[in-house]
Amino acid sequence: MSTPPSPAPAPAGPATLLSDPVKAWRDWFVRNEREWSEALTRLMKDDGVARAVGQEINTALHAQQMLAQGMATPLALLNLPTRDDVVALGERIGQLEDAVARIEAALVQALRAGAAGTAGTAHAPARTRQPPKAAKASAARRR
């Protein structure tokens, strides 16, 4: 992923440095970054260096796994969650939030559909249940 060479910036004279110090710093930063990138790319192309860096990364990963396994038991004894427990809990909370959002959207949609369907015909439902005394009286009248 190399970029085409860009023309080198004009050397900054004392007047340029005093008139625009931010530009001078930015030019220095870009030039410095490009030089470091090229040097490290050349260094990493060496098989021995690449192999050594890979081994160091694998060693660090193994040490991290061993530390996590070693800390799991003491944390469990103290009734504290491990990092994996907290990550799993965070994922579960995210799933619950998504489910609540879907339910909320469905309720809003149902309310809108219900309001649109009854906009012109708003009336109270028929009352079919009677109070207990009235129910006994009407049953006695039927006899």
N, C-alpha and C positions, 0 to 999 in steps of 0.2 A: 504494500500500500504506500507507494512512494508518490510524492507530489512533484510536479515539474519544478525545476529550479526557478526561483524567482530572482529578479535582478537584485543585487546587493544594494541596500539603502545607501544613500550618499553619506559620506562621513559627516558626522555632526561637528560643526565648528563651534567655537565659544558663543557666537551670537545665537545659534540654533538652540544650544543647551539652555541658555538664559531665557530665550523667548518661549520655548515649549519644552519644559523638563519632562512632562508626562510622555510626549512623543519620543524623546530620547530614551527614557526608561523602557517604553514599550518596544522600541527597536532593539535595544540591548536584550530584553527578555526574549523576544522572538528569535533573535540570532543565537542566543545562548541555548534556548530550548532545542533549536534545530541541530546545533552542534552536539549536544548531549544525546539526542535521539539517534543521530547517525553513528556516534561512537558506541552506544549500547547495542545498536543493531549489528554493527560489525562484530562486537564482542559475543553476542548471542549466536552468531552464525558459526562460531567455533564449536565443534561437537563436544569437546571436553567440558567446556564451560556450560553448555546447554545440559549435558548429562549431570553435572554437579548441581546446577540449580534445580533440576528435576528431583534429584535425590534429597536436597534440602527441603523442598516443598513436601515430598512424601514423608520425610521425618517429622516435619512440623504437624502435618495432618495426623500422623499416628500418635504423636504426643497429645494433641488436642483430644483425640478419641479416648486415649487412656485416662486423661484427666476427667473427661465427662463420665466415663464408667466408674472411676474411683470416687467421684463426688456423689454418684447416684445413691449409694447406700447411706452415707451420713445424712444426706438431705432427707431420705425417706425416714430415717430414725428421728429426725427433728420435725417430721411431718411438713416438710417444705417441698415445693414443686421444683423439678429440674427445668432446664431451659426448654427441653423438648415438650414437657408438660405445658409450659406457658405458651409455646408456639402452637401446640394442638388446641389449647383453650382459645387462643386468638382466632384460629381458623374456624372453630365451632361458633364463636360469637359472630364472626363474619357471615357464616351460613345462616344463623338465626336472624341476623339483621336483613339479609336478602329475602328470607321467607316472610318476615313481617312486612317488608316493602311490597312484596307481591300480593299479600293479603290486603294491605291497605289500598293498593291500586285496584284490586278486584272489587273492594267495597265501594270505592269512589265511583267506579264504572257502573256498579249495580245501582247505586243511589242516583246517578245521572239518568240511567235508563228508566228507573222507577219514576223519577220526577218527570221525565219526558212523557211517559205513558199515562200518567194521571194528571197532567197539567190542566186539562179542561174539565175533568170529572172528579173533583175533589169532594168526597162525601165521607161521612162516618160509616163504619161497618155496622151491619145490623146487629142489634143486641139480642142474643138468644138465651143468655143465662139470666135467671131471675134470682132475687135474694131468697134466702132460705124460707122465711115466713110466707112470702108470696107463692113459692113453689108448693108449700103444704096446702095453702088455701085453694090454689087452682086444682090440685089433685083431689081435694075434698069436694069441690064443685063438680068435678067430672063424675063422681060416684052417684 
